Amino acid sequence: MQGAVELVPHNLHRVAVDGRELLFHVPTTSLFELDVLAREVLDLVAAAPLSLAALQAKLAARHEAEAVAEVVDELAACEVLRDTAAEARAPAARKRVSSFPLTTVVLNVATGCNLACGYCFKEDLTSVAKSQVMDFATAQAAIEMLLRESPGRARYNVVFFGGEPLTQMPLLERVVAWGEQRFAEAAARVDFSLTTNATLITPRIADWLSAHNVGVAVSIDGPRAIHDRHRTTRGGNGSYGAVSAKVRLLRERYRARPLGARVTLARGTTEVGEIFEHLTRELGFDEVGFAPVTAGDDARFNLTEPELDAVFSGFRTLGDELVAAALRGEKLGFSNLLQLLTDLHEGTSKSLPCGAGYSMVAIDHQGGVNLCHRFTGSALGTFGDVEHGLARPELSAFLERRLDKSGVDCATCRIRNLCSGGCYHESYARYGDPIRPTLHYCDRMRAWIDYGISAYAKILSARPDWFARTLSPRRATA
């Protein structure tokens, strides 16, 4: 070091867990335990920049000068410390998107749904009678586009979405039968999955889903009183009775994969623990994931600030139960925390918030390429079509705008590589601009990720084998 040693505060976050101090390395989303010397070095330079000689002098009573220099070099290599005399690094070149490693297409097979959930985000949603339906040729063309745009991959994903996709069972059966053969010809594996309200499940459909290894996520909001607040039939009646009966039918006959529940937490719904208990203990779901509504098209359904506080308090309580289960060598199917633990364990570092427009696109009933399933029918417009493929220049320009963090708080945020600005559609609904980061959510997300880091450290310390036994199988069936 030629000059003083100073901290690079936006590249680290220190977290205390059960008397241990951990360093969350922001650029790589990696976690390290700090030893005494590293803690003391960081404490000193956090107060003010110091020369290496001054650091060594201050620590001489407890640490050898050579050891201090080694720690400083290690932390500098991680860009946690820097030399004030070093030439300022040139601003990073603007990131470019020139390739699209497409692995997933979401087929929006119908705009019609037999329910009328008040908070539904789908702008093209209609009744079943007025549904705009994808034909088989369009579905085929979407899969051919996937193989053409991203050839030679070992595994692809095809997702059926709606409206309610099970209103189009003949189409689903035809696509799966043809798709299984087509992907086999391409020497690739295909995973089919769908999201459904479950009301149309029959024994035959449950058996078909199981036989073809189709992943199933059920939209359900909890016990009757909670579920029926917003998830109603077209006639305005609660749908819980029909949905719960069909979930029990699925549990009896569906064996292909873990069965997941997707819970929407809209205004007035904060009972995280009660919902989780009902869906896992009484209805038998393997995993439950919660989606808080913070920026819906209709502000009446957005959670209030006190409600958001209650939701995240419920998440932490449920997280404590997951940690306790992990320390016993067991799994608790709380998807939100399981995904965060997976990201931390794998060192996930995201430049973009999700795969939308990059590794995943949604195809509307006309064959248009949409950023994701939330945008079909929206004013955002499309990025190509299944016949001509991706509109690469337009997609590149869109994604590069989100990659450009200059002038926004994301540039120095400690969770920037886990959040990366948040959901495009949430920004679109709240601000009218899918590029603008979801800043209304930041403090809670930082606190939630801090909680996840603590949970991860506790499990890793006591049951390191739990991650391989629990997260790896989950990843394989995701």
C-alpha positions in Angstrom: 0.0 0.0 0.0 1.5 3.3 -1.1 -1.2 5.5 0.5 -3.7 5.1 3.2 -5.9 2.1 3.6 -9.6 2.9 3.4 -12.9 1.0 3.5 -15.0 0.3 0.4 -18.3 0.4 2.3 -20.7 -0.6 -0.5 -18.8 -3.9 -1.0 -19.3 -5.3 2.4 -21.9 -5.8 5.1 -21.1 -7.0 8.6 -23.6 -9.3 10.4 -23.4 -10.6 13.9 -24.8 -14.1 14.5 -24.7 -15.9 17.9 -21.5 -14.1 18.9 -19.8 -14.6 15.6 -19.2 -11.8 13.1 -19.7 -12.5 9.5 -18.8 -10.5 6.4 -21.3 -10.5 3.6 -19.2 -9.9 0.4 -21.6 -7.9 -1.7 -20.0 -8.3 -5.2 -20.2 -12.1 -4.9 -23.0 -12.6 -2.4 -20.6 -14.8 -0.4 -20.4 -15.1 3.4 -17.2 -15.3 5.4 -16.5 -15.5 9.1 -14.2 -12.7 10.3 -11.3 -13.6 12.6 -10.2 -11.2 15.3 -7.5 -9.5 13.3 -9.8 -8.9 10.3 -12.5 -7.4 12.6 -9.9 -5.1 14.2 -8.6 -4.0 10.8 -12.1 -3.2 9.6 -13.0 -1.4 12.8 -9.9 0.9 12.5 -10.3 1.8 8.8 -14.0 2.3 9.2 -13.3 5.1 11.6 -10.7 6.8 9.3 -8.2 5.8 6.5 -4.9 4.8 7.9 -1.5 3.9 6.4 -0.4 0.3 6.6 2.3 1.3 9.0 -0.2 3.1 11.2 -2.4 0.1 11.2 0.5 -2.2 12.2 1.5 0.2 15.0 -2.0 0.3 16.4 -2.3 -3.5 16.3 1.4 -4.3 17.3 0.5 -5.4 20.9 -1.7 -8.2 19.6 -0.7 -9.0 16.0 2.5 -9.4 14.0 3.1 -6.8 11.3 3.3 -9.4 8.6 -0.1 -10.8 9.6 -1.7 -7.4 9.4 -0.2 -6.8 6.0 -1.6 -10.2 4.8 -5.1 -9.5 6.0 -5.0 -6.0 4.4 -3.9 -7.6 1.1 -6.7 -10.2 1.3 -9.4 -7.7 2.0 -8.0 -5.4 -0.8 -8.1 -8.3 -3.2 -11.8 -8.7 -2.4 -12.3 -4.9 -3.0 -13.4 -4.5 0.6 -10.3 -2.2 1.3 -8.5 0.0 -1.2 -5.3 2.1 -1.4 -6.1 5.8 -1.5 -2.9 6.4 -3.6 -3.9 3.9 -6.2 -5.2 5.3 -9.5 -8.9 5.7 -9.5 -10.5 2.9 -11.3 -12.1 3.9 -14.6 -15.9 3.7 -14.5 -17.0 0.3 -15.6 -18.1 0.2 -19.2 -21.9 0.0 -19.6 -22.9 -3.6 -19.6 -24.1 -4.9 -22.9 -26.5 -7.8 -23.6 -25.7 -9.6 -26.8 -26.8 -13.1 -26.1 -30.0 -14.6 -24.7 -29.5 -18.0 -23.0 -33.2 -18.8 -23.4 -34.3 -21.8 -21.4 -38.0 -21.2 -20.6 -41.1 -20.2 -22.5 -44.3 -19.5 -20.7 -47.3 -20.3 -22.9 -50.3 -18.0 -22.1 -52.7 -20.6 -23.4 -55.9 -18.7 -22.6 -56.9 -15.3 -21.3 -60.1 -16.7 -19.8 -60.5 -17.8 -16.1 -63.4 -19.3 -14.3 -62.6 -17.3 -11.2 -62.7 -13.6 -10.7 -60.0 -12.9 -8.1 -60.1 -9.2 -7.2 -56.4 -8.6 -7.2 -55.5 -10.4 -10.4 -52.7 -8.6 -12.3 -53.6 -9.9 -15.7 -54.5 -7.1 -18.0 -55.9 -9.4 -20.7 -58.0 -11.4 -18.3 -61.5 -12.4 -19.5 -64.2 -14.9 -18.7 -63.9 -18.4 -20.1 -66.7 -17.6 -22.6 -64.7 -14.6 -24.0 -61.3 -16.3 -23.7 -58.7 -15.7 -26.4 -57.1 -19.1 -26.9 -53.6 -20.1 -28.2 -53.8 -22.7 -31.0 -51.5 -25.7 -31.3 -49.6 -24.2 -34.2 -48.6 -21.2 -32.1 -47.6 -23.4 -29.2 -45.4 -25.5 -31.5 -43.9 -22.4 -33.0 -43.0 -21.1 -29.5 -41.2 -24.3 -28.7 -39.4 -24.3 -32.1 -38.4 -20.7 -31.4 -37.0 -21.7 -28.0 -34.9 -24.4 -29.6 -33.8 -22.1 -32.4 -32.9 -19.1 -30.2 -31.0 -21.2 -27.7 -29.8 -24.5 -29.3 -27.9 -27.3 -27.7 -29.0 -27.0 -24.1 -29.5 -30.1 -22.0 -32.7 -28.9 -20.3 -35.6 -26.6 -21.2 -38.8 -25.5 -19.5 -42.2 -25.0 -20.8 -44.8 -23.4 -18.5 -48.6 -23.3 -19.1 -50.2 -20.2 -17.8 -53.5 -18.2 -18.2 -56.2 -17.2 -17.2 -56.7 -20.7 -16.1 -54.6 -23.1 -18.3 -56.7 -26.2 -17.4 -59.6 -24.7 -19.5 -57.5 -25.8 -22.4 -56.7 -29.4 -21.5 -56.9 -30.8 -25.0 -54.2 -28.2 -26.1 -52.0 -29.1 -23.0 -52.2 -32.8 -23.8 -51.4 -32.3 -27.4 -48.4 -29.9 -26.7 -47.0 -32.2 -24.0 -47.2 -35.3 -26.3 -45.6 -33.5 -29.2 -43.1 -31.7 -27.0 -41.8 -34.8 -25.3 -41.0 -36.2 -28.7 -39.6 -32.9 -30.1 -37.2 -32.3 -27.2 -36.1 -36.0 -27.3 -35.2 -35.4 -31.0 -33.1 -32.5 -29.8 -31.3 -34.7 -27.2 -32.7 -32.4 -24.5 -34.8 -32.8 -21.4 -38.0 -30.8 -21.0 -39.8 -29.9 -17.8 -43.4 -29.0 -18.1 -45.2 -27.1 -15.4 -48.3 -25.0 -14.8 -50.0 -22.7 -12.3 -53.6 -23.4 -11.7 -56.5 -22.5 -9.4 -57.2 -26.3 -9.2 -61.0 -26.0 -9.6 -61.0 -28.0 -12.8 -58.8 -30.9 -11.6 -60.4 -34.3 -12.1 -59.0 -37.8 -11.4 -58.0 -38.2 -15.0 -56.3 -34.8 -15.1 -54.4 -35.5 -11.9 -53.2 -38.8 -13.2 -52.2 -37.2 -16.5 -50.2 -34.5 -14.7 -48.4 -37.2 -12.6 -47.8 -39.5 -15.6 -46.1 -36.7 -17.6 -44.2 -35.3 -14.6 -45.9 -31.9 -15.0 -45.0 -29.6 -12.1 -48.0 -28.1 -10.4 -48.4 -24.8 -8.4 -51.8 -24.1 -7.0 -53.0 -20.5 -6.3 -54.7 -20.6 -2.9 -54.7 -18.1 -0.2 -55.2 -20.1 3.0 -58.2 -21.3 5.0 -61.7 -20.6 3.9 -62.2 -17.2 5.6 -58.9 -15.8 4.2 -59.1 -17.5 0.8 -62.6 -16.3 0.1 -61.8 -12.6 0.7 -60.5 -12.2 -2.8 -60.6 -15.5 -4.7 -64.2 -15.7 -5.8 -66.2 -17.3 -8.6 -67.6 -15.3 -11.5 -70.9 -15.2 -9.5 -69.2 -13.7 -6.5 -69.1 -16.8 -4.2 -66.1 -18.0 -2.4 -64.0 -20.7 -4.2 -62.3 -22.3 -1.1 -64.7 -25.3 -1.0 -64.0 -26.3 -4.7 -60.2 -25.5 -4.5 -59.6 -27.4 -1.2 -61.5 -30.5 -2.5 -59.4 -30.6 -5.7 -56.2 -30.1 -3.7 -57.1 -33.2 -1.6 -57.7 -35.0 -4.9 -54.3 -34.0 -6.1 -52.7 -35.2 -2.9 -54.2 -38.6 -3.4 -53.2 -39.1 -7.0 -50.4 -36.8 -8.0 -46.9 -38.2 -7.2 -44.6 -36.6 -9.8 -43.1 -33.7 -7.9 -43.5 -31.7 -4.6 -46.8 -29.8 -4.7 -46.5 -26.1 -4.2 -48.9 -23.4 -3.1 -48.7 -19.8 -4.2 -50.3 -17.3 -1.7 -51.2 -13.8 -2.6 -51.1 -11.5 0.4 -53.4 -8.5 -0.5 -54.7 -5.8 1.8 -56.3 -7.2 4.9 -54.3 -10.5 4.7 -51.3 -10.7 7.0 -51.9 -14.1 8.7 -48.7 -15.7 7.4 -48.4 -18.3 10.2 -52.1 -19.4 10.1 -52.0 -19.7 6.3 -48.8 -21.7 6.2 -50.1 -24.0 9.0 -53.4 -24.7 7.1 -51.8 -25.3 3.7 -49.1 -27.6 4.9 -50.6 -29.4 7.9 -54.2 -29.6 6.7 -54.0 -29.6 2.9 -50.6 -31.3 2.6 -48.7 -28.8 0.4 -45.0 -29.5 0.3 -44.0 -25.9 -0.1 -45.8 -22.5 0.3 -44.6 -19.3 -1.2 -46.0 -15.9 -0.4 -46.4 -12.9 -2.7 -47.1 -9.6 -0.9 -49.1 -7.1 -3.0 -47.3 -3.8 -2.9 -47.8 -2.4 -6.3 -50.9 -3.8 -7.9 -52.8 -2.2 -10.7 -55.7 -1.5 -8.3 -54.3 0.3 -5.2 -57.2 -1.0 -3.1 -55.4 -4.3 -2.8 -52.0 -3.1 -1.9 -50.8 -3.8 1.6 -50.5 -0.8 3.9 -47.2 0.0 5.6 -48.4 -1.5 8.9 -49.6 -4.6 7.1 -46.2 -5.0 5.4 -44.5 -4.8 8.8 -46.9 -7.6 10.0 -46.2 -9.7 7.0 -42.4 -9.5 7.4 -42.8 -10.2 11.1 -44.7 -13.3 10.1 -41.9 -14.3 7.7 -39.3 -14.0 10.4 -41.4 -16.1 12.8 -41.9 -18.8 10.1 -38.2 -18.5 9.3 -37.3 -19.3 12.9 -39.4 -22.4 12.6 -37.5 -23.4 9.4 -34.2 -22.9 11.2 -35.3 -25.0 14.1 -36.4 -27.7 11.8 -33.1 -27.6 9.9 -31.2 -27.9 13.1 -33.2 -31.2 13.7 -32.2 -32.3 10.2 -35.7 -31.6 8.8 -37.2 -29.4 6.1 -40.0 -26.8 6.4 -41.5 -25.8 3.1 -41.3 -22.0 3.4 -40.4 -21.2 -0.2 -39.5 -17.6 0.3 -36.7 -18.4 2.8 -35.7 -21.6 1.0 -35.0 -19.6 -2.1 -33.0 -17.0 -0.3 -31.0 -19.8 1.4 -30.4 -21.4 -2.0 -29.1 -18.1 -3.4 -26.8 -17.6 -0.5 -25.5 -21.2 -0.6 -24.8 -21.0 -4.3 -23.4 -17.5 -4.2 -26.0 -16.3 -6.7 -25.1 -12.8 -8.0 -27.7 -11.3 -10.3 -27.2 -8.3 -12.6 -30.9 -8.5 -13.5 -33.8 -9.2 -11.1 -35.0 -12.3 -12.9 -34.8 -14.1 -16.2 -37.6 -12.1 -17.8 -36.6 -11.2 -21.4 -33.2 -12.9 -21.0 -33.5 -16.6 -20.1 -37.3 -16.6 -20.1 -40.1 -15.1 -22.2 -43.9 -15.4 -22.3 -45.8 -16.1 -25.4 -49.3 -14.6 -25.8 -52.2 -16.3 -27.6 -51.2 -14.5 -30.8 -47.6 -15.6 -30.7 -46.1 -12.4 -29.4 -43.0 -12.4 -27.3 -43.6 -10.7 -23.9 -41.1 -9.8 -21.2 -42.9 -12.3 -18.8 -46.3 -13.7 -18.1 -47.3 -10.6 -16.2 -47.0 -8.4 -19.2 -49.2 -10.2 -21.8 -51.9 -7.9 -22.9 -50.2 -4.8 -21.4 -49.3 -1.5 -23.0 -45.6 -2.4 -22.7 -45.8 -4.2 -26.0 -44.0 -7.2 -27.4 -40.4 -8.1 -28.2 -40.7 -10.2 -31.3 -42.9 -13.2 -32.2 -42.7 -16.9 -32.5 -42.3 -16.8 -36.3 -39.4 -14.3 -36.5 -37.9 -14.9 -33.0 -36.7 -12.4 -30.4 -36.5 -8.7 -31.3 -32.9 -8.8 -30.0 -32.0 -5.1 -30.4 -35.2 -4.0 -28.5 -34.7 -6.6 -25.8 -31.0 -5.6 -25.4 -31.8 -2.0 -25.1 -34.5 -2.7 -22.4 -32.2 -5.0 -20.3 -29.2 -2.6 -20.7 -31.3 0.2 -19.2 -31.9 -1.9 -16.1 -28.2 -3.0 -16.0 -27.2 0.7 -15.9 -27.2 1.5 -12.1 -25.7 4.9 -12.5 -27.7 7.6 -10.7 -29.8 5.2 -8.7 -29.5 3.9 -5.2 -29.0 0.3 -6.4 -25.3 1.2 -7.3 -24.2 1.0 -3.7 -26.9 -1.1 -2.1 -25.7 -4.1 -0.2 -28.3 -6.4 -1.7 -27.9 -5.1 -5.2 -26.8 -8.5 -6.5 -29.7 -10.4 -4.9 -32.5 -7.9 -5.7 -31.1 -6.0 -8.7 -33.8 -3.4 -8.5 -36.8 -5.7 -8.1 -39.7 -6.9 -10.2 -40.2 -5.2 -13.6 -44.0 -5.6 -13.4 -44.1 -4.2 -9.8 -42.2 -1.1 -11.1 -44.5 -0.9 -14.1 -47.6 -1.1 -12.0 -46.4 1.4 -9.4 -44.5 3.9 -11.4 -45.5 3.2 -15.0 -41.9 2.4 -15.8 -40.6 -1.2 -15.7 -37.0 0.0 -15.5 -37.3 2.1 -12.4 -36.2 0.2 -9.2 -38.9 -0.7 -6.7 -37.5 1.7 -4.1 -40.6 1.5 -1.9 -39.6 -2.0 -0.9 -35.9 -1.6 -0.2 -35.6 -1.2 3.5 -37.7 -4.3 4.1 -35.8 -6.3 1.5 -32.5 -5.4 3.2 -33.8 -6.4 6.6 -35.2 -9.7 5.1 -31.9 -10.6 3.5 -30.1 -9.8 6.7 -32.4 -12.2 8.4 -31.6 -14.8 5.7 -27.9 -14.4 6.2 -28.3 -15.0 9.9 -30.5 -18.1 9.3 -28.0 -19.4 6.8 -25.1 -19.0 9.2 -26.9 -20.7 12.0 -27.7 -23.7 9.8 -24.3 -23.9 8.2 -22.6 -23.9 11.6 -24.7 -26.7 13.2 -25.9 -28.8 10.2 -23.8 -28.1 7.1 -25.1 -31.3 5.5 -28.6 -30.0 5.5 -28.0 -27.8 2.4 -27.0 -30.7 0.2 -29.9 -32.9 1.5 -32.5 -30.2 1.3 -31.7 -27.6 -1.3 -30.1 -29.8 -4.0 -33.2 -32.1 -4.4 -35.4 -29.0 -4.4 -33.3 -27.4 -7.2 -33.6 -30.5 -9.3 -37.4 -30.4 -9.2 -37.8 -26.6 -9.5 
